[in-house]
């Protein structure tokens, strides 16, 4: 798709509910969706976010981009799941989504706003005020679920 002129027909909305298939399609586009997952949980994901933004193409009525902020609502916030469908990239939609999410956080007095950028996307975030957090390492839980024992415990 040629993204020229998309700005006239694309609108960014903050929502508490959106079409599950639209959201699943965007997660697929980003490579973040596993087919064994239950899409019913996407409704909880949207409503449970501090802010959930979608960019809607008024010609199709479908979401072509999304992003969300998760937070306790008063202290820290994290931007997550920012994705723009491939045919709509390079048109400013991602920045509009990011701006809507940051503005939502700031409106609540949240000033510590962070994200984990995928490799190669850092320069997308820098012009919007994000910078590398030197001296910090992002981590993900890969430990045992409560009640399980490790192989080391079984010896």
N, C-alpha and C positions, 0 to 999 in steps of 0.2 A: 504494500500500500504506500502510496506517496503521502507523506505526512503534511504536505503544504496545505494550509488552510484548515487544519484540524482544530485550531484554537477557537474558531467560530462555533463549532458544533460540540465541543467538549466542555463539560462542566464538572468541577470537583465538588463533591458533596460529603459532609460528615453525616454518617448514618448509624443507626442502632440495629438495623435489619437490612439485609440485601439478599437477592436471589442466590441460593446456594450453588447452583450450577455455574453462575458467573464467577463466584469466588473460587470454586474448585478449578475452573478453567484457568484462572490466573495463577493458582498454585501449581498447576500442571505446567503452565508456560515457564515458570521459574525453575521447574524441576524439583519442587518441594513437596509434591503430592505422591503418596503411596496408594495404589488402587485398593489395598486391603483396608484402608481407613474408612470409617463411617462418616459420610458427608453430613449427617445430622449434627455432628459436633461443630460444624462451621457456624451455625447460628449462635452457639455459645461463645465461640471465638470472637464474633463480631460484637455481640452485646457485652461481653466481658472486657473488651478493650476500653481504655480511657477515651480514645478517639479512634474511629475507623473511617478512613476516607476512601471514596471510590471516584474515579473519573469516568463519567458517563458520556458515551457517544450518542447524541440525540438522534442521529440518523438510524441507529440500530436499537437504541434503548438499552444497550449492554454496557457493562463495566469493562473498560479497556485498561484500567490501572487501579492499583489499590495500595494501601499502606496502613499501618496501625501504630498507635502508641500504647504501651502498657505501663501502668503506674499505680501507686497507692493513692494518687490524687493530690498529694501535698508535698512530696519531697523529690524523688527521682523519677525519671521516665526513660523508657527505652523505645526507640523507633524500630519497628520490625516489619518484615514481609512487604517491603516496597518493591513492586514489580509493575512494569509497563509492557503491554503486549508488543511484540516485535514490530509490527506495522505502524505503531504509534510513537516509537522512540525518537529521540532527537527533536522533539517538538515542544519541549518545556513542560509536558504533563507531569513527569516525575518530580520536577522542582515544585510545581504547584501542590502536589500531594504532600511533599515534605514540608512546605511552608504552612499548609493547613494544619498538619500535625504539630509542628513546633508552636504555632500560634495558639492552638488549643491548650497545650501544656503551659505556655506562658500566661494565658488568661487565668489559670488557676494558681499562679505564683510559682510554678515549677520552673526552676532555672537550671537544674542539673539534668541535661538531656543527652543521652548517649545512644550509640548504635554499634553494631559490628558489621562492617562493610565486607562484601565479598571481594576476593582478590581482583584487582583491576578496576574497581569502582570508586576508589578513594577520591579521585579528582571530581567525581560527580558531587560529592558531599562538601568538599572544601569551600566552594564559592558560597554555600549557604551557611557558613560559620562553623562547620565541624572541623576538628583537627585530630590528628593522631594522639592517643593517650600514651605518651612515652612512659615506660616503667610499669605498664600494666599488661597482663596477659589474659585474654579471654579464655574461659574454661567451660567445659560442659560435663555434666554428671554422667559417668559411665559405671558407677559403683553398683553395689548390690542393693536390691530392694529389701526393705525391712523384713526380717524373718528368714531370708535366704542365707545359706552359708557358702563360703568360697571353697574351692578345692583345697586350699591350704588348711582350712578348719577341719576338713574331713580326714586328714592324715594323722 
